[in-house]
Amino acid sequence: MESHDSPISLLNQICVRNSLTPTYILIASEGMVHAPTFTYRVQLVEYVEEGSGPSKKKAKHVAARNMLRRLLNQTNLIEEKETVKRVLKRCDDEDIAEALALQKSTKEKQNETCDASTNLNPKSTSTNEAANEEENPIGKLQEICMKKHWNPPIYEDYGEKGAPHEREFHVDCMIESLSLKQRGIGKSKKVAKRAAALQMLNQLRKDNLDKIDDLLDNLPKSFSDDTFDFASAYVNMRRNKDSKLREDDLQDLFFRDLASDSGKLENLKMIFNCSQLQDYVLKYMDEEKIIDNVEKLVVKIELILNCKLDVSVYSEKRKDASSDKFQCLAEFIAKDPKYDSVCILCSYGMDESIERAKLKSMSRCIALLICNII
């Protein structure tokens, strides 16, 4: 092994020495055409890690690096541990440099845009035209919030202005987790809501908060090269991830124990009325589908897995809000003290009816459970 090796080649060398084969799977390709985000999953025996990046190569690179870190901390498969540590440190340093360059580039482009816009008539560029730049800004914003486990965006009517034949509607978009608010303006409430979502997306992109990458998520909203210490910020970010890593480890432990318990697996498979579990998953991962007798099914799952399902309303409909759907969060919580009450699975559900929103979240949670046992 050499310290200049890439994480992928280093992981391959470790696997060859231990007669193992890593499996890479592209599990997501998201974002706009000019700014995609790819996510790769790598599996080695019972260990599974993921990585995301602006290219397939980068995503695969990050996934391999995360797997190396897991093997280094939890197994004896790695002989030359110091070499692996040097490779991981080099990759982390490269990420810091890339993040700094990206932040500077974004700031420069923003300044150029501001300079160019000073000579434009504000009325010549309507909010409606801005909203059209994104095919579905409301859905995209919702997707980002769900992936990052933020509170879902809230839309509120701020009022309307203008003569009856020239009405102008104002809608505020808020993300409570980040204390962010953006306002959209349009000739209808629908257009104003889309514009507000687009403004919020632009704000997230400006602050590099729309990316999945952990380092970019922790960049400050404003900084100067003289006052901001990227290295220290990166170290602090790693320390803050300890609790999250422990939660991930407990989830892994739960499913490893489940995989080794043939009795529980057979009992689980028996309660699903479907010969092919893959077909069952494909059917009920649909956001609009509800499993028949889902509440009775949940009770059986709780008994088999010694867990409980908590379903809560994440944000309620309000008369002064533009959103007309309830959003519910379903979570399977382990009851065995061994797993420290960790959430083993969670999923969202949305509907105009609060009861259907709950049932949808429960159905998707069960579908995710099946994904983890087949």
Buried (B, 14 or more C-beta within 10 A) or exposed (E): BEBEBBBBBBBBBBBEEBEEEBEBEEEBEBBEEEEBBBBBBBBBEEBBBBBBBBEBEBBBBBBBBBBBBBBBEEEEBBEBEEBBBBBBEBBBEEBBEBBBEBBEEBEEEEEEEEEEEEEEEEEEEBBBEBBBEBEEBBEBBBEBBBBBEBBBBBBBBBEBEEEEEEEBBBBBBBBEEBEBBBBBBBBEBBBBBBBBBBBBBBBBBBBBBBBBBBBBBBBEEEBEEEEBEBEEBBEEBBEEEEEEEEBBBBBBBBBEEBEEBEEBBEBBEEEBEEEEBEEBBEEBBEBEBBBEEBEEBBEBBBEBBEBBBEBEBBBEEEEEBBBEBBBBBBBBBBEEEEBEEBBBBBBBBBBEEBEBBBBBBBBBBBBBBBEEBE
